[in-house]
């Protein structure tokens, strides 16, 4: 039992080299970057389409005396903006989290 404890403390105390993620030399690294860019583009496009639909629902609901349409449009607009913020800042959020570790 004492051997396991001393071995685990030696592993924890060992100086580990810093890890710097990079796609350099990885087969398909550029393709993966391209796929991530396309995914972000499609996500932001979906948020913009959601905001346009939300604006239409707000307008139609307000003009046709359908307050539930206007209310749903306002909620959809808020969630579209939140979604755009998350998609646009996803890389920064993940990199910040990686830097904290």
C-alpha positions in Angstrom: 0.0 0.0 0.0 2.9 2.4 0.8 4.4 1.8 -2.6 1.2 2.9 -4.4 1.0 6.1 -2.4 4.7 7.0 -3.0 4.3 6.2 -6.7 1.2 8.3 -7.1 2.8 11.3 -5.3 5.8 11.0 -7.5 3.6 11.1 -10.6 1.7 14.2 -9.3 4.9 16.0 -8.3 6.6 15.3 -11.7 7.1 18.3 -14.0 4.9 17.8 -17.0 5.5 19.7 -20.2 2.9 22.3 -21.1 0.3 21.2 -23.6 -0.4 23.5 -26.5 -3.1 22.2 -28.8 -2.3 22.6 -32.5 -3.5 21.0 -35.7 0.1 21.1 -37.1 1.0 17.8 -38.6 -2.4 16.3 -37.9 -3.8 14.6 -41.0 -7.1 16.4 -41.9 -6.5 19.3 -39.4 -7.3 21.9 -42.0 -10.4 20.1 -43.0 -11.5 20.0 -39.4 -11.0 23.8 -39.1 -13.1 24.2 -42.3 -15.9 22.1 -40.8 -15.9 24.1 -37.6 -16.0 27.3 -39.6 -19.0 26.0 -41.6 -20.8 24.9 -38.5 -20.3 28.3 -36.9 -21.6 29.9 -40.1 -24.7 27.7 -40.2 -25.3 28.3 -36.5 -25.2 32.1 -37.0 -27.3 31.8 -40.1 -29.9 29.9 -38.1 -29.9 32.6 -35.4 -30.4 35.3 -38.0 -33.3 33.5 -39.5 -34.8 33.0 -36.1 -34.5 36.7 -35.4 -36.1 37.6 -38.7 -39.0 35.1 -38.0 -39.3 36.6 -34.4 -39.5 40.1 -35.8 -42.3 39.0 -38.2 -44.2 37.3 -35.4 -43.9 40.4 -33.2 -45.2 42.6 -36.1 -48.0 40.3 -37.1 -49.0 39.6 -33.5 -49.1 43.3 -32.7 -51.0 44.4 -35.8 -53.6 41.5 -35.8 -54.5 41.7 -32.1 -52.8 38.4 -31.3 -50.7 39.1 -28.3 -49.6 35.5 -27.9 -47.8 35.7 -31.3 -46.1 39.0 -30.3 -45.1 37.4 -26.9 -43.6 34.3 -28.6 -41.8 36.5 -31.1 -40.2 38.5 -28.3 -39.1 35.3 -26.6 -37.7 33.9 -29.9 -35.8 37.1 -30.5 -34.2 36.9 -27.1 -33.2 33.3 -27.6 -31.9 34.0 -31.1 -29.6 36.7 -29.7 -28.4 34.4 -26.9 -27.8 31.7 -29.5 -25.7 34.1 -31.6 -23.7 35.1 -28.6 -22.9 31.5 -27.7 -22.1 30.5 -31.3 -19.9 33.5 -31.9 -18.0 33.2 -28.6 -17.8 29.4 -28.4 -14.1 29.2 -29.4 -13.2 31.9 -26.9 -15.1 30.1 -24.1 -13.5 26.8 -24.8 -10.0 28.3 -25.1 -10.5 30.2 -21.8 -11.7 27.0 -20.1 -8.6 25.1 -21.5 -6.4 27.9 -20.2 -7.8 27.6 -16.7 -7.0 23.9 -16.4 
